[in-house]
């Protein structure tokens, strides 16, 4: 089977809800990362076989195949096709894996995997609630209700279930959240994000500026401040401070075959070593990355000790903490440059965003193998293992 390589991966800096990227249409966010990949890599972009774009809230400004619209808004040729996919929070990680599968099968040589999500302009859950308000039905069918009576699938409730199942405390969650901000701050100040972040031109009261710094990082975060945030549910442990930040952003990765490397003179940053996706309990839902990673490592003939860096999406603090506990991971190798609690979680854009950061961590540390996983709606989880070249 052919090998799939990642030549480059980029992302926009995160924008807070209603913040610095709120004035940018999501299609234009996508166009910005597409343009960056075209500018940074010297090859004929007409050779791109396909664009696969992850987007969760496919409504309003993110409808009508938002990935294709981003191609049309970018400097890429209009002849490049695109498709938009939804595997909830893992949408653009799945885009990478679909791209890799296309290359590994020999059917395509250059595929652009990407993600787009403006959570300001298309709020989370709006594509369901707006339809319900108009009397156009609910996602839960009669047969689904029969199987899961009275259950409203909730990531928040799943996160609280993980807290209890793995014996975590609010103090554990608060300390983890502080570490996310401190790591994001340190990575920013050390310039570790410079290679992965694409500047986006924005209008501000001070005039035209380039957005290049993740807006969600609290550079002055303290444990006292985080601990003082109100608990979201009586008797629970999770607060807004220990949850991922609502975020606007886009990201993309260039996935190619060995033949494309030769034909276009491209230099790969990493080889895709393993891809898999699993599903489990849709109620606790966010626990699946634990079992998905265990299975992926077994299939790859590896142990957690073989992995030099891991990106586990910080949807809620208990997810990476339970993942570490279950797999016996090294906290120092986890989300080394901060995670979604500090940097933001732009839903469908987070998969390729995490890949851009994971490659940066491997470069900064000289690591060889990196693993990326995230919890996803419906109790699903993708796992991608890459080898830095």
Number of C-alpha atoms within 10 A of each C-alpha: 7 14 17 27 28 27 19 25 29 29 34 26 29 30 28 25 20 15 14 22 27 19 14 18 17 27 25 20 26 30 24 27 29 29 17 20 21 17 12 9 16 11 16 11 16 12 16 22 20 20 25 26 33 36 33 27 24 22 19 13 16 23 14 13 18 28 29 23 20 26 24 19 19 21 16 19 15 13 13 16 15 21 17 25 21 19 21 20 27 32 29 36 33 31 32 31 24 17 28 31 17 22 26 20 15 15 10 19 23 28 26 25 31 36 38 38 33 33 26 22 20 19 15 17 13 15 15 15 15 13 13 13 10 8 9 11 13 12 11 13 10 11 9 11 12 10 10 14 10 8 11 11 17 15 21 18 18 21 25 21 18 22 23 13 10 15 10 17 14 18 13 16 25 25 17 20 30 24 22 27 25 21 20 28 22 16 18 18 10 10 10 18 23 16 15 22 24 25 18 19 15 15 14 11 6 6 7 10 14 13 20 18 18 23 20 24 25 17 14 9 17 17 14 11 12 19 19 12 14 13 16 12 12 8 8 16 22 26 20 14 22 29 22 23 25 23 30 33 32 37 36 36 30 26 29 29 26 17 16 19 17 10 10 13 12 17 14 19 17 22 21 21 17 17 22 17 19 16 19 17 13 19 20 20 26 32 28 27 30 22 17 23 27 18 16 22 19 12 12 12 9 12 14 18 11 12 20 20 28 26 25 24 29 28 26 28 30 32 27 28 22 20 21 17 14 13 15 11 19 15 14 10 17 22 25 22 25 27 29 30 29 31 28 29 31 31 32 35 33 32 34 31 30 28 30 22 25 26 26 20 24 22 15 11 12 11 17 17 22 25 25 24 27 29 29 25 18 20 21 24 30 27 26 25 24 25 21 21 15
